[in-house]
Amino acid sequence: MGFGGEMMKAVASKALVIKINVAFLGFCVFAYILLLVLQPASLYNQNATKMVSCSLRGCHGKKAGESIRLQAARENRTTMETVPSFLKRLHGGMKVGLVNVGAEEALDWGLPSGTTAVDFEPVSDNFQWKDLFPEWIDEEEENEGPSCPEIPMPDLSSCGEVGMVVAKLPCRRAETAGWARDLSRLQVHLVAAAAAARRGSRDARGAVKVVLLSACRPMMELFRCDDLVAREGEWWMYEAEAWRLEEKLALPIGSCNLALPLWDKGTDVVYDASKLAEAATPRRREAYATVLHSSDTYVCGALALAHSIVRTGSTRDLVLLHDNTIAPHKLRGLATAGWTLREIERIRNPRAQRGTYNEYNYSKLRLWQLTDYHKVVFIDADILVLRSLDVLFRFPQISATGNDGHIFNSGVMVMEPSNCTFKALMALREDVVSYNGGDQGFLNEVFVWWHRLPRRVNFLKNFWSNTTAEASMKNHLFAADPPKLYSIHYLGIKPWMCYREYDCNWNIGDQRTYASDAAHATWWRLHDQMDGRLHEFCGLPAARREELEQERRQAEELGFGDGHWRLRVSGDGRNVTKQPTSCGVYGVDVACHQLRCFCVSSTGSHLQELLA
């Protein structure tokens, strides 16, 4: 019995060991199967892309945008599983161009078998947005002239015609502020636009089909809101006119170069912009426009602006948007000056403090509702036009001059009216944070890809470096006759809010950077050429004259060395004074009181009285 019992125990023990081994083996097999089934998507994508893309493109040496595709593949994988109806309806014979899309994804989406992957090299990580949109460029070509870094673009010479381009756009909205200024995102937009414009089959009106997958709205700068024909979730389908895409692709890649050159290439001869202006299609309606809201403070400026545009010989319409704060008799004066008046309802800036001017500065968005015009050049009412700006109608939205960093100045800008764009801008008001609290900051966050115009188109009246050389150069430009500038943008206190004798910015410490008697005199010279009936709208109110006297006394107490506070002006600050014929060696700035005139040095540092 003892021996038999031991045998039974041994058998039972061996059976237990066998069961454990079988169970362990089964667990290993199960785990191995799980590893095969649940292999990481990024590894699968990488292997499959290499394999399938070779079979589709004949094993080219480059991997078509592989790093960007893999990065995009990690973004919201669930979105890809919901294929939009407009892709499902594609007939089997249609050829599709793929941009930043893996071959396995194309198969998952049920795209026709005849797909073509558009090969491109991803933009270097060493490039930053500021390289394409620098604060300053050598637009006067004082040295070697401006230049732009290159963003790699595909060689489309070997690609056949495609019926549709499908692209997947990077979107880092959840990761960082300023997400729209993303070079990878811009590159994929440009590649998709190039593939569609140059290899896309065109319908009767010359439109090509583009489908974009993006959690963020595609760039309206390239793919217009009006060209959006369908949207399902994060899928956007456009029918874009190929010539519009080509027009954008022909422009510099960023504000690193001028869209409108100042000089003929390789010469010191001023570029003949009239060639572009004459090429404008006469059948298209175009207009200059400005906006007045919340106050009548800028009525005088708008009168001078209209006069300055008309005197350049332009025949474009003049459109002024205004709210109900402008008195009827002032509206009649504006109409006399040449403005076509359109009353608007103000648009509130949701982030502005109540009672401030900025509270309703988003009223400028109403410009996009001027849909009876194909193109509009907006000009702020504190700007004076000196040379014809009609050439600007040849440029697309948004074309403007630089301001600070990668920012454009919205004082003069080319825009294309569209109710669709207007609605899109209105929808973005709550989400988009303006860098300066105003409309310029808002528009810069929406339209990040803009086209640089020469600063002479919108020449800012400021002296940021506070040097003699800067003051001498700028005052020379402000006073030049015939003019060398296209316009002067009067920053600081406006000319019609000062005495006509001199620029009152001299008398206020934090405004002196905007002071120029030369620019001031130019504004008043054009003012005097206006219809005499309009001068009454530029009168200086008694309350403002009192403020000016207080500012003058404060400047005297502070002992400002330029000495403008010493000048005594006419009682109403509006008398026409006799100008001297020459300022000798002192410069171009002139300040006068009746028959007493003074020459001011280019730096404003001292005065000398002239005996007229």
ZAMI-894729 format. One record per residue (C-alpha): x, y, z; residue in one letter. Coordinates in steps of 0.02 Angstrom, whole numbers, plus 32768, in hexadecimal, padded with zeros to 4 digits. Last residue first. Layout:
BEGIN
XYZa
...
END
This chain:
BEGIN
81CB9A9D7742a
824C9AB977CAl
82779A0877FBl
828199D378B2e
82F7994778DEq
82BC98B37943l
83199827799Ah
831D976B79BAs
829397397941g
830496B178FBt
82F796F27849s
831997A0788As
828398147897v
827698B0782Ec
820299327878f
818199A6782Cc
813A9A487871r
80BF9A9777F6l
80259A3E783Fq
807099BA78B1h
80DC993E7852c
81369898786Aa
81A1985177DEv
81FE97AC77D4d
826E9791773Cv
831C97A27780g
8387982177DCy
840198517754v
839398D176FFg
82DC98C5772Cc
829F990F768As
82079963763Et
81B6998A76E5p
80FC995E76FAq
807699E0771Ak
7FF299A37792t
7F4299627775v
7EE299787817n
7EA998D57869r
7EEC98D9791Ag
7E5199367954d
7EAD99C879A3g
7F4899BA7938s
7FE099677983v
806B999B79F7r
8107993279E9l
816F99187A86r
812798697AA1w
817D98357A02h
8224984D7A59g
827A97AC7A21d
82D097A57ACBg
823A97717B32f
824497D87BD2g
81D2976C7C3Dl
817498067C76e
816798427BC2e
812597997B8Aa
80A297A27C14q
806F984F7BD9r
805A98107B27r
7FF2977A7B60e
7F7F97EE7BC1q
7F6F985E7B27e
7F4497C87ABCl
7EBE97917B37e
7E6F983F7B30e
7E6F983A7A73r
7E19978F7A7Dr
7D8E97D57AE8a
7D7898687A71a
7D5E97F379DEp
7DDD97F9794Fl
7D87980378A7g
7D9F9776782Ac
7CE7976577FBf
7CE3981F77CEe
7D6797FF774Ah
7CED979A76E0l
7C9D982E7687r
7D4A9863764Bg
7D5597C975DBd
7DFC977F7607m
7EA297CD75D4q
7EC098167682d
7EB6976776CCh
7F3B972C7652l
7FB497AF7694r
7F7D97887746w
7FB196D37735w
8059970076E9t
807C977E7774a
806296F877FAh
80D4967F779Fa
815E970377A0a
8136973B7851d
8158968B788Cs
812D96477939a
8103958E7952y
8192956579CAt
815C96007A2Br
80BD95A87A63q
80FA95667B0Dd
813696117B45g
80AB967E7B00i
80D797287AB5n
812796EC7A12w
8088968A79E7n
803D973679C5c
808097357913d
809497EA78E2y
8038988478A0e
7F9698297872r
7F68981C7929y
7F4997677957c
7EB096F47952m
7EA897037895w
7F5B96C2788Bp
7F34962378EEk
7F8496007996i
7FF095647989g
8002950878E5l
7FE195617841y
7FF494DC77B9h
804495317722i
802094EE7674s
807094B975D0y
811695077601l
8190955A7589k
812295F2756Ep
8145967474E9p
816496CF755Bd
81BD967E75EFa
818596BC769Ba
8165961676F3f
81F795C27698l
8273964776D1h
822B963E7780n
824B9583777Dk
8301958E7749m
832F961D77BFs
82D695CF7853a
832895257837e
83D695717825a
83C095DF78BFt
839195497929t
82F595267990n
82F1946D795Es
82339462795Bw
8210950378FEf
815894F778D0n
80E7952A7842k
80C7947E77F8l
80D9946C773Cf
804A940476F6n
807893E6763Fv
812A94227661r
8138938A76D4r
8140931F7639p
80B5929B7633l
80CD91F57689r
805691647669h
7FFA910B76F5w
7FF8905C773Ew
7FBC907277F3v
7F0D90AA77C5f
7EA8907E7861v
7F2390B478E8e
7F54914F7886n
7E9D917D786Fl
7E81917D792Bf
7F1B91E57951g
7EE9926778D1q
7E36926A7911d
7E6D929C79BFg
7E9F92507A65g
7F5792587A3An
7F7F919E7A23y
7EC9917979F6s
7E8D90D67A44v
7E2A906679CDv
7DA38FFC7A1Fd
7D1490757A3Be
7D2890D37997r
7D3F9037792Cl
7C88902378F9a
7C8490D778BDm
7D1C90B77851l
7CCC901D7802a
7C2B907D77E2k
7C8B9107778Bf
7CEE90897725t
7C4C903B76E5c
7C0390E676C2n
7C9A910A7655s
7CF891AB762Fp
7DAC919475F2e
7E2D91F97652m
7EC49265762Ev
7F0892C076C4m
7F38937076FAv
7F2B939777B4g
7F2D92DB77DBs
7FE692D87806n
802D922A77F1f
807891C47880i
810C914B7875h
817991BB78E0g
812E926A78E7d
80D092C4785Cn
80E7928377ACg
808592C87719t
7FE8927776D4a
7FA691F4765Bs
7F22917F76A4i
7EC891587630q
7F0A9159757Ep
7F6891DD751Af
7F3A92337477r
7EC892AD74D2f
7F6592F27523l
7F9993467480v
7F0E93C5749Ad
7F7494137528l
7F9294B674CCs
800E95287522r
7FFC959C75B9l
7F739546761Ev
7F58958F76CCl
7F339517775Ai
7ED5953877FDd
7E3294F877B0a
7E78944777A1d
7E81940176F1i
7E2E936076B7f
7E5093297605v
7DB992C575CBv
7DA89238754Bk
7D1A91E674EEh
7C9D92697523y
7BE1924D7537d
7C1591DF75C9t
7C399270763Dl
7C1491FC76D0q
7CCD91DD76EEw
7CDE9293771Fl
7C69927177B0r
7D009227780Bl
7D3892DB782Ck
7CAE92E178AFs
7D28927B7918y
7D5C93237960n
7CBE932A79C9y
7D0393257A7Ae
7DAC93627A3Fn
7D7294167A53y
7D5493F57B0Ct
7CAD93FC7B67g
7CA993457B91r
7D5092EE7B9Cq
7D7D92847B06a
7D7C91C57B01r
7CD791AB7AA5p
7D05922D7A21n
7C5A926E79F2r
7C20927D7940i
7BC9931F7910r
7B2F931E78A3e
7B55936977FBi
7B2394017795e
7B66940A76E5r
7BA294AF769Bl
7BEF94C375EFt
7C7F953C7610w
7CA995C67595g
7CD1965E7602a
7C1D969875F1t
7BE595F2763Ba
7C56961076D2l
7C0C96BE76E7g
7B5C967776E1r
7B8D95F97766l
7BCB968A77CFk
7B2096DE77C0h
7ACB963C77F4p
7B3296257894a
7BA1958A789Fi
7B75951A7934t
7AFE94AF78CAn
7B87943D7888d
7BF7945877F3h
7C3E93F9775El
7C8E946876DBl
7C9E942E7627v
7D07948775A2l
7CF4943D74F4d
7D8E942B7486r
7DB194B8740At
7E6094DE744As
7EB1957E740Bg
7F24959A749Ft
7EB8963174D0r
7E2695BC74F4v
7E86955A7578i
7EC395F675D5s
7E16964475D5h
7DC995A7761Ea
7E50959E76A5l
7E3B965676D2a
7D81963D76F0l
7DA0959C7751a
7E1B95F777C2g
7D9B968077E4c
7D1A95FD7813v
7D9495A37887y
7D5395E7792Dt
7C9D95C578FDd
7C91953A797Fs
7C5794867997s
7C7E945378E4h
7CD3948D7845l
7D12940C77C6v
7D76941F7725t
7D6893DA7676a
7DBD93E175CCy
7D5B93857548a
7D61930174C0e
7CE192BA7448r
7D2A924073CBr
7D0792647314r
7DA492CE7302p
7E1892397320t
7EB69282736Aa
7F48928372F1a
7F51934072F4e
7F7C933D73AEa
800592BC7393l
805B9321730Dk
803E93BF7374s
80B3937773F8a
814B93AB7393d
81D59376740Ay
824994077437v
82EF93F673DCv
838393C37447d
8398932573E1t
83A9926873F8g
82ED924873F9k
828692E573E2d
8276933B748Bw
81F193467511l
81AF929574F9p
80FB92687525l
80EF91BD7579a
818B91EE75D9l
81F9916B762An
8209911C76D6c
814D913B76E9s
8132908576BDg
814290067630i
814F909375B1p
80BB90977538l
80A9901F74A5a
80528F9E7512l
7FC79019753Bk
7FA3903F7485e
7FAD8F867459e
7F278F6174DBl
7EB88FE87493r
7ED48FA673E3w
7EA18EF77419a
7DF48F2D7454e
7DD28ECB74F2a
7D4C8E467509e
7D658E1F75C0y
7D388D8C7631m
7D598D9476ECw
7D5F8CFA775Dw
7D6A8D167819e
7CB28CF07834g
7C5E8CF0778Ae
7C778D8B771Er
7C418DAF766Da
7C548E3575E6v
7CDC8EA37632l
7D138F1875A6d
7CC38FB075F9d
7D308F997694c
7DC98FA77628r
7E518F24762Bf
7EF78F80762El
7EE1901276A8e
7E4A8FB976F2m
7EC68F417743m
7E708E9D776Bp
7E038E9E7808r
7E548E367890c
7E298D7E78ACa
7E698D6177FDs
7E498CEC776Al
7E4B8D4B76C6l
7DF48D1D7623v
7E238D7F7586v
7DC48D8274E1k
7DFD8DF57454v
7D9F8E887407a
7DB98ECD7358g
7D058F01733Ar
7CDC8E6B72CDa
7D348DF17341d
7DEE8DE17358r
7E578D43736Cs
7ED98D5A73F4g
7F928D5173C8r
7FCE8E0573D3r
7F4C8E5B743Fa
7F218DC374AAa
7FD48D8B74C7a
800C8E3E74ECa
7F7D8E5D7567a
7F9E8DB875C1a
80588DE075CCv
80328E8F760Dl
7FBA8E527693h
80358DC976C6v
80BE8E4B76D6q
80558EC2773Fl
802D8E3877BCr
80E48E0777C8s
81138EBE77DFl
809A8ED8786Fd
805E8F887894r
7FAB8F4C78B2a
7FDD8F06795Cw
7FF98FB579A3g
7FD88F707A50a
800D8EBB7A64t
7FD78E067A6Be
7F1B8E027A51a
7F238E5F79ABr
7FAE8DF1796Ar
7F5C8DC378C6c
7FBE8D6D783Ap
7F5C8D657797l
7F2D8CC5773Ck
7F1D8CD97680a
7EAD8C9275F7v
7EC18CD67546v
7E3A8CAB74C8m
7E278C7C7411g
7EDF8C6173F8v
7F4A8C84735Fe
7FF18C2C7355g
80878C4A73C2c
81368C497377s
81498D067370s
80FF8D1E741El
81A48D3A7477d
81688D5C7527p
818C8DF8758Em
82118E0F7612p
81FD8EB27673i
828A8F257640e
82CF8FB576A6p
829D90617667c
830190F37624s
830291AF7637p
837F922475E2g
843B921675D9e
846392B77636n
83F993557628e
837592EF75CFe
82E89362760Ce
828B92C47642e
831A928B76B1d
82A792297723i
826A924B77D3w
81F991F07850e
8215914777FFp
818690DA77BEf
81D590447768l
8264903577E4d
81EE906C7870k
81898FCD7854w
821F8F647883q
82948EFA781Af
830D8E82786Dn
828A8DF8786Ed
82A18DEF77B3s
82078DE97745v
81D28D397714p
82108CFB766Ae
81878CDE75ECf
813E8C4B7588d
80888C557555v
80408BA6756Aa
7FD88B7274D3t
7F378B0F74E5t
7EF38A9D745Eg
7EA28A2074D5s
7E0C8A8D74F8p
7DFE8ACE75ABl
7DA88A5A7628g
7DD98AC076C0w
7E3A8A2D7708d
7E988A1B7664l
7ECA8AD27668a
7EFE8ABB771Ce
7F6E8A2976EBe
7FC18A977669a
7FED8B1B76EAg
7FB08BCC76CCv
801E8C6876CFn
7FDE8C967622v
7F828C1175BDl
7F508C2F7508g
7EB38BD174D3v
7E8E8B827429k
7DD68B677406m
7DA98AC173B2g
7D598A71744Ag
7CD48AF6745Eh
7CDD8B6474F7l
7C3B8B60755Cr
7C8F8B2375FBk
7D008BBB75FBl
7C6D8C3575F6f
7C168BCE767Es
7C9E8BF176FCp
7D078B607742v
7CFB8B5077FEt
7D908AE1782Ce
7E0A8B6D7811m
7DC28BD078A1t
7DE68B42791Bt
7EA28B557902r
7EA48BFE7959n
7F558C357931e
7FD88BAC7931r
7FC88B9A7876a
7FF48C527865a
80A08C3178ACq
80B58B9B783Cl
807F8BFF77A5r
80F68C8E77CFi
81878C1577DFs
81598BBB773Fe
814B8C5476CDg
815C8BE17638a
81EA8B6D7667k
82768B9B75F1k
82D38B19758Ag
82418AF77517h
82008A44751Ec
818F8A457485g
810D8ABA74CBr
807B8A4974F8l
80DC89AB7524s
815A8A117586c
80CF8A6D75E1s
808689C57614v
81218980766Am
81668A1C76BBk
80BB8A5376F2t
809289A77737a
812F89A277A1n
81198A5177E8q
805E8A417801n
8074899C785Cy
80F889E778CEl
808A8A8178F1s
7FF28A137910a
804689B2799Bp
802B88F27984q
7F8588C079D0l
7F6388277964v
801487E47964l
802F88097A1Bl
7F8787BB7A46l
7FB5871D79E7i
805787127A48y
7FF987287AECa
7F82869B7ABFf
801286287A8Fv
806B86527B31c
7FCE86337B98f
7FB3858C7B43g
806685597B69l
804D858B7C1Ff
7FAC85257C2Aa
7FFF848F7BD9v
8093849D7C4Fn
802184AB7CE7i
7FBA84157CB0k
805783AE7C92i
809883DB7D3Fv
7FF383A97D8El
7FF383037D32a
80A582E27D6Dk
807183017E22s
7FDB828E7E13a
804982047DCDv
80C7821A7E5Aa
803D82187EDEk
7FF481777E97m
809F81257E98m
80B981577F4Ee
8013810A7F7Cg
804080697F22g
80E4805B7F83f
808D80788029g
800080008000m
END
